Structure formats: structure tokens, C-alpha cells
Amino acid sequence: MTKISILYPNLQDARFDLRYYVDVHMPTSIELLSVHPGFKGVSVEQGLGGPQPGSKPAYVAMCHYLFNSVEDFLEAFMPHAPALQGDMANYTDIEPVVQFNEVLISR
């Protein structure tokens, strides 16, 4: 199983509209990508804090897609990349960090 993590760093003076992301962007993204048979799930998380009490989180938000493989994700995503990436300006000016991960343990 492959997890694709899209991480939005918590940068000073950066803009991130969490409501738009959760209520508009992600439902559209899920609708488009979940039709692929390799899609296994998705989660969206909001950063609450860092390691020290009261410290800021490293990421303002994170999205984690689960697919059978990197290839499955790319097959699902690439046809919709222009629309999904084009929508980013509506919710953020942050350049996301994208990481592909092999899931070794999941319960």
C-alpha cells in the first residue's frame, strides 16, 4: 500500500483557507480520484501544535491518500492535475510538500 502525503508547511504570513479546502477542494478531489480501483482512502488533518506546549504545528494541514501503488495514484491524479492544482490558488499560497510513502504497518 502507498500513502501519498501532501503537507502544507505552517509559514509565517502564508494563507490557507481550511474551510474552502475541506468543503470544496477535497470533496472535488475525492470525487475525481476515488473512482480509480486502486483508491483505498483519504484523510485530511489540521495541525494543532508542535512538540512543545503552545508551539505552532509544523504543518497547517495535511492530506493523506491511500492507493494500492504509486502508479495507481498517478493514473487517478494525472488526468485531473490541471484542475486540482489550478484550484490551489483558491485556498492557499503555500507550496505543498509531497511525499510518497510505503505503508509498512497499518492497523
C-alpha angles and dihedrals in degrees: 000000000000127000118202110202121199108190126189110204116226098241125177112258092008120138124230121165101202094182092056091045094051099036102038116010100044097045088053092047092048092048091053100041102036093069089072110097091227092061111111104168149304138227132192122204134189118215112241105177149332132251095284121065109266095011122132121257118254089233128037090205141357134198121198121191121192118210133162090247145351088256091056091051092049092048090052097041107038098067088054099036096104093053097042095043090043090057092058093088088064093064111019150015091202119113103228125227110231122199131176114214135187109226108227100171128023126161 
